[in-house]
Structures are given as C-alpha cells and as structure tokens.
Amino acid sequence: MGTTARPNPRRSTRTARRVPINMAVKYQGRDLVRTVNTVNISKQGLRVQTNLVLHPGQAVYAMPTKANTPSGYCRVVWASEREAGLEFMN
C-alpha cells in the first residue's frame, strides 16, 4: 500500500526563527512592553514564548528588535502557559 500525502492545513509556511522582539500589551490594566522570543514566523503571524497571561482575541503590538523581523498590530489566536500564537492584523 502506498502512502498518501496529507495536505498542509496551514495558510502559509512557518519558519523556525528564534529572535527577541518587543511586545506591547495591556496587562492587568497597565500598558506594558516586554521582550519575548519568537518560536516561528509566517506571513500571517508569529508564535512567541512569553510568561504573560494572554487571551484569545486580545490585541498586542509586535515590535522588532532586529532587521527583517515582521512587526505590527496582532491578535492573540491561541495561548498556553508559556506560548501564544499571534495573527497580524495589518
């Protein structure tokens, strides 16, 4: 029996890339800027490691600390204890 390739359900290819970025977020009623690390980057968004408690639908702003790193307004798509998926809104 041959194997059948499964289609990739993702909208774009993710590139594993660990770089620090600054992330502006409203957290517990305060405006904060924290440095977080990316896990991967795509045309549509970022996966980041953070110790902040983020919630799906929350707005954040990603600001690069290095050249060739995407930036802009994002929406939290999913969040766990240590990571979050951010979708670019611009």
Buried (B, 14 or more C-beta within 10 A) or exposed (E): EEEEEEEEEEEEEBEEBEBBBBBBBEBEEEEEEBEBBBBBBBEBBBBBEBEBEBEEEBEBBBBBEEEEBBBEBBBBBEBEEEBBBBBBEE
